[in-house]
Amino acid sequence: MPPVPPQPARRPIGSVDLTPHPETAGRPFVRFAPPAHYDDRTTLLRPIGARLKPRTAAIAACLVLGLGLIGGATTGSLLTGGDSGPPSVQTAYREAGQLWHGVPVDELFPRTLKGGGAGPGRADRTWTRIAVAPDATCTDAFDPLLRKALRSAGCLRLLRATYADATQSSVTTVGLLFTKADAEATQALRSRFMEQGLDRRDDLMPRPYAAKGTLAAGFGDRQRASWAINILTDAPVVVYAVSGFADGRTVSEPQPAADAMKPGATSAPAQAGLGHDAQGVADRIERDLRKTVKKTADRDTEQ
């Protein structure tokens, strides 16, 4: 085996060969030292030391400033009570449940209700308040089955008033049942009424308020002709109305307002417009209730 020629010694990394080449003999070579702020131990030169420290300091300063701004905003929100925007849905729901003892009766039950296009054939109707019942519990206000159907919501307070139409031929009792239920329970109750058609069953009719000495003095259970029940979901309130003839005649086949208002309906309640009375009065009392809730919420926000 031929002998292996000796290998030249390996130069240290970064050193420069100063052996003159024939073509460059006599020309001096100058070796420049590497810059102090570069690391020549890697292929790509990268700044170290002095250039890293300012960047790290800047990042740290940004983090401190950001945390300080967030903390200041949070503290300010806590001190001022948060945003001054409109009240939340939950707040409005709770405030609506307290209206029964803090709002004048004329706001909840106006003396006169205007029903533009609310009568049969879109005729205008007007209803005048003839009696207001003292606020009470729900013990005698509903038939036993309806009271049972509403039991899950609880009865906080019941407000009622009775209206007569412009011809004084019909009377309508409207009620606001303030419940103890939260929003979830109220939604569940409304869903059950709608899915099972409980608002259309004649064995689940609300009872009228027969005020003595008024046109409604003879307005009893047997005089009920048409009714409407609506369970609100943005307030713990059940709005209902029940109508009948002012002369005290009995009605053998009462009809829910939704059916009595249908075109071509021929029942006695439908022909007399009692379905329109029940629905029209209930709708306007509900509308006024929503206005009162909004007004109260806006006033509380300003304070």
C-alpha positions as CSV (number, residue, x, y, z in Angstrom):
1,M,0.0,0.0,0.0
2,P,1.5,3.4,-1.0
3,P,2.3,5.7,1.8
4,V,-0.4,8.4,2.6
5,P,1.0,11.9,2.0
6,P,0.9,14.1,5.1
7,Q,-2.1,16.4,5.4
8,P,-1.5,20.1,5.9
9,A,-2.3,21.4,9.4
10,R,-5.9,22.8,9.7
11,R,-6.0,26.5,10.4
12,P,-8.1,27.8,13.2
13,I,-11.5,29.1,12.3
14,G,-11.2,32.8,11.4
15,S,-7.5,32.8,10.7
16,V,-6.1,34.1,7.4
17,D,-3.3,32.4,5.3
18,L,-0.5,34.8,5.1
19,T,1.7,32.7,2.8
20,P,2.4,34.7,-0.3
21,H,1.3,33.4,-3.6
22,P,3.7,33.7,-6.6
23,E,1.4,36.1,-8.4
24,T,1.0,38.3,-5.4
25,A,4.5,38.1,-4.0
26,G,5.7,41.2,-2.4
27,R,2.2,42.6,-1.8
28,P,1.4,43.0,1.9
29,F,-1.7,41.3,3.5
30,V,-3.6,43.0,6.2
31,R,-5.8,41.1,8.6
32,F,-8.8,43.0,10.0
33,A,-10.1,42.0,13.4
34,P,-13.8,41.0,13.4
35,P,-16.2,43.6,14.8
36,A,-16.8,43.4,18.5
37,H,-20.5,43.3,18.1
38,Y,-20.7,40.3,15.8
39,D,-20.4,36.6,16.5
40,D,-18.2,35.0,13.8
41,R,-18.7,31.5,15.2
42,T,-21.8,31.0,13.0
43,T,-22.3,31.2,9.3
44,L,-24.7,34.1,9.5
45,L,-23.5,37.1,11.4
46,R,-26.0,38.2,14.1
47,P,-25.9,41.1,16.5
48,I,-25.4,40.2,20.1
49,G,-25.0,41.9,23.4
50,A,-25.5,45.6,23.0
51,R,-28.1,45.3,20.3
52,L,-30.2,42.7,22.1
53,K,-30.5,44.7,25.3
54,P,-32.4,47.7,24.0
55,R,-34.9,45.5,22.1
56,T,-35.6,43.5,25.2
57,A,-36.0,46.7,27.3
58,A,-38.4,48.1,24.7
59,I,-40.6,44.9,24.7
60,A,-40.7,44.9,28.5
61,A,-41.7,48.6,28.6
62,C,-44.6,47.9,26.1
63,L,-45.8,45.1,28.3
64,V,-45.7,47.2,31.4
65,L,-47.5,50.1,29.7
66,G,-50.2,47.8,28.2
67,L,-50.9,46.1,31.6
68,G,-51.0,49.5,33.2
69,L,-53.6,50.7,30.7
70,I,-55.7,47.6,31.1
71,G,-55.6,47.8,34.9
72,G,-56.5,51.5,34.8
73,A,-59.5,50.9,32.5
74,T,-60.7,48.1,34.8
75,T,-60.3,50.2,37.9
76,G,-62.1,53.1,36.3
77,S,-65.0,50.8,35.2
78,L,-65.3,49.5,38.7
79,L,-65.3,53.0,40.2
80,T,-67.8,54.4,37.8
81,G,-70.1,51.4,37.7
82,G,-69.2,50.2,34.2
83,D,-70.7,51.4,30.9
84,S,-73.4,54.1,31.0
85,G,-75.3,52.4,28.1
86,P,-78.9,51.1,28.1
87,P,-79.9,48.7,30.9
88,S,-79.5,45.1,30.3
89,V,-82.4,42.8,29.4
90,Q,-82.1,41.2,32.9
91,T,-82.3,44.5,34.6
92,A,-85.4,45.6,32.6
93,Y,-87.0,42.2,33.3
94,R,-86.5,42.7,37.1
95,E,-87.7,46.3,37.0
96,A,-90.8,45.4,35.2
97,G,-91.7,43.0,38.0
98,Q,-91.8,45.9,40.5
99,L,-94.1,48.2,38.5
100,W,-97.3,47.0,40.3
101,H,-96.5,49.0,43.5
102,G,-94.7,52.0,42.0
103,V,-96.7,53.2,38.9
104,P,-99.9,55.2,39.0
105,V,-103.0,53.3,38.0
106,D,-103.7,55.7,35.1
107,E,-100.4,54.6,33.5
108,L,-101.1,50.9,33.7
109,F,-104.8,51.2,33.0
110,P,-105.5,54.5,31.0
111,R,-108.9,56.0,31.4
112,T,-109.5,55.8,27.7
113,L,-108.1,53.3,25.1
114,K,-108.0,54.2,21.5
115,G,-108.3,51.3,19.1
116,G,-107.7,52.6,15.6
117,G,-108.7,49.8,13.2
118,A,-109.1,47.4,16.1
119,G,-112.8,46.5,15.5
120,P,-114.5,44.1,13.0
121,G,-113.7,45.2,9.4
122,R,-110.9,47.3,10.8
123,A,-113.3,49.7,12.3
124,D,-112.1,52.1,15.0
125,R,-112.9,51.2,18.6
126,T,-112.8,53.2,21.9
127,W,-113.0,51.7,25.4
128,T,-113.6,53.7,28.6
129,R,-112.4,52.5,32.0
130,I,-115.4,52.0,34.3
131,A,-113.8,50.2,37.3
132,V,-110.4,49.3,38.8
133,A,-110.1,46.4,41.2
134,P,-107.9,46.7,44.3
135,D,-104.6,44.9,43.8
136,A,-104.9,41.4,45.1
137,T,-103.7,37.8,45.0
138,C,-104.8,35.3,42.3
139,T,-107.0,33.2,44.5
140,D,-110.4,34.0,42.9
141,A,-109.3,35.5,39.7
142,F,-109.0,32.3,37.6
143,D,-110.8,29.1,37.2
144,P,-109.1,26.2,39.1
145,L,-107.6,24.7,35.9
146,L,-106.1,28.0,34.8
147,R,-104.8,28.7,38.2
148,K,-103.1,25.3,38.1
149,A,-101.6,26.0,34.7
150,L,-100.1,29.2,35.9
151,R,-98.9,27.8,39.2
152,S,-95.3,27.3,38.1
153,A,-94.9,31.0,37.6
154,G,-96.2,32.0,41.0
155,C,-98.5,34.9,41.7
156,L,-96.9,38.0,43.1
157,R,-99.7,40.5,42.5
158,L,-102.8,40.8,40.3
159,L,-104.1,44.1,38.9
160,R,-107.4,44.4,37.1
161,A,-109.6,46.9,35.4
162,T,-112.9,46.8,33.5
163,Y,-113.7,48.8,30.3
164,A,-116.9,49.4,28.3
165,D,-117.0,50.0,24.6
166,A,-118.3,53.3,23.1
167,T,-121.8,51.9,22.6
168,Q,-121.9,50.5,26.2
169,S,-123.0,47.1,24.8
170,S,-119.9,45.2,25.8
171,V,-117.6,45.1,28.8
172,T,-114.1,43.8,29.0
173,T,-111.9,42.9,32.1
174,V,-108.2,43.2,31.5
175,G,-105.6,41.8,34.0
176,L,-101.9,42.1,34.7
177,L,-100.6,39.1,36.6
178,F,-97.2,39.9,38.0
179,T,-95.4,36.6,38.6
180,K,-92.4,35.4,40.7
181,A,-90.8,33.6,37.8
182,D,-87.4,34.3,36.3
183,A,-86.9,34.8,32.6
184,E,-86.2,31.1,31.9
185,A,-89.3,29.9,33.8
186,T,-91.4,32.5,32.0
187,Q,-90.2,31.3,28.6
188,A,-90.9,27.7,29.5
189,L,-94.5,28.7,30.6
190,R,-95.1,30.6,27.4
191,S,-93.8,27.7,25.3
192,R,-96.1,25.2,27.1
193,F,-99.2,27.5,26.6
194,M,-98.4,27.9,22.9
195,E,-97.5,24.2,22.2
196,Q,-100.5,22.8,24.1
197,G,-103.0,25.5,23.0
198,L,-103.8,26.3,26.6
199,D,-104.7,29.9,25.7
200,R,-107.6,28.6,23.6
201,R,-109.3,26.2,26.0
202,D,-112.6,27.4,27.4
203,D,-112.0,25.6,30.7
204,L,-108.9,27.9,31.1
205,M,-110.7,31.2,30.8
206,P,-109.8,34.1,33.2
207,R,-112.6,35.5,35.3
208,P,-114.1,39.0,34.9
209,Y,-114.2,41.8,37.5
210,A,-117.8,42.6,38.1
211,A,-117.8,46.0,39.7
212,K,-121.0,46.9,41.6
213,G,-122.8,50.0,40.4
214,T,-121.3,49.8,36.9
215,L,-122.2,48.3,33.5
216,A,-120.1,45.3,34.5
217,A,-122.2,44.6,37.6
218,G,-123.7,41.5,36.0
219,F,-120.5,40.4,34.3
220,G,-120.0,36.9,35.8
221,D,-118.5,33.6,34.8
222,R,-121.6,32.6,32.7
223,Q,-121.4,35.9,30.8
224,R,-117.8,35.3,29.5
225,A,-117.9,35.3,25.7
226,S,-114.3,35.7,24.4
227,W,-110.8,36.0,25.9
228,A,-107.1,36.4,25.2
229,I,-104.0,35.4,27.2
230,N,-100.5,36.5,26.5
231,I,-97.4,35.5,28.5
232,L,-94.7,38.0,28.1
233,T,-91.1,36.9,28.0
234,D,-89.4,40.3,28.5
235,A,-91.3,40.9,31.8
236,P,-92.6,38.6,34.5
237,V,-96.2,39.5,33.5
238,V,-99.2,37.6,32.1
239,V,-101.6,39.9,30.2
240,Y,-105.2,38.7,29.7
241,A,-108.6,40.0,28.9
242,V,-112.1,38.6,28.9
243,S,-115.2,40.2,27.3
244,G,-118.9,39.8,27.5
245,F,-122.3,41.5,26.9
246,A,-123.1,44.5,29.1
247,D,-126.7,43.4,29.4
248,G,-125.7,40.3,31.4
249,R,-126.8,37.7,28.9
250,T,-125.2,34.3,29.2
251,V,-123.0,32.8,26.5
252,S,-123.2,29.0,25.9
253,E,-120.3,28.8,23.6
254,P,-117.5,31.2,24.4
255,Q,-114.7,31.5,21.8
256,P,-111.1,32.5,22.1
257,A,-110.4,35.9,20.6
258,A,-108.1,34.5,17.9
259,D,-110.9,32.4,16.5
260,A,-113.7,35.0,17.0
261,M,-111.7,37.5,15.0
262,K,-111.3,35.3,11.9
263,P,-113.0,36.5,8.8
264,G,-116.3,34.7,8.3
265,A,-116.7,33.6,11.9
266,T,-120.4,33.3,12.8
267,S,-120.5,32.7,16.5
268,A,-122.3,35.2,18.8
269,P,-119.0,36.5,20.2
270,A,-117.6,36.9,16.7
271,Q,-120.8,38.7,15.4
272,A,-120.8,41.1,18.3
273,G,-117.1,41.9,18.0
274,L,-116.3,40.6,21.5
275,G,-113.2,38.8,20.2
276,H,-111.9,42.2,18.9
277,D,-112.8,43.8,22.3
278,A,-110.8,41.2,24.3
279,Q,-107.8,41.3,22.0
280,G,-107.9,45.0,21.4
281,V,-108.0,45.9,25.1
282,A,-105.3,43.4,26.0
283,D,-103.0,44.6,23.2
284,R,-103.2,48.3,24.3
285,I,-102.6,47.5,28.0
286,E,-99.6,45.4,27.0
287,R,-98.3,48.2,24.8
288,D,-98.7,50.8,27.6
289,L,-96.9,48.4,30.0
290,R,-93.9,48.2,27.7
291,K,-93.8,52.0,27.4
292,T,-93.9,52.3,31.2
293,V,-91.1,49.7,31.6
294,K,-88.9,51.6,29.0
295,K,-89.6,55.0,30.7
296,T,-88.7,53.6,34.1
297,A,-85.5,52.0,32.8
298,D,-84.5,55.2,31.1
299,R,-85.1,57.3,34.2
300,D,-83.0,54.9,36.3
301,T,-80.2,55.1,33.8
302,E,-80.1,58.9,33.9
303,Q,-79.9,58.8,37.7
